[in-house]
Amino acid sequence: MKVSVEEDKCCGAGHCVLAAPEVFDQREADGIVILLDPSPPLALRDKVAEASFLCPAAAIVVED
């Protein structure tokens, strides 16, 4: 699994961090997403998929 984020789309809602804190964080200054692990283990697949689904800006891209 490969994860990427489009920072310019991110609105700082934070749903990704709540869904998958092992993979996502937010910048202190503006709340924009920080990708902690672009190749998370498959055990986190459901959490990452939920984070992508919940993102109101569609800023998270997940590839298998």
Secondary structure, DSSP 4 states (H G I P E B T S, - for coil): -EEEE-TTT-----HHHHH-TTTEEE-TTT--EEES-SS--GGGHHHHHHHHHH-TT--EEEE-
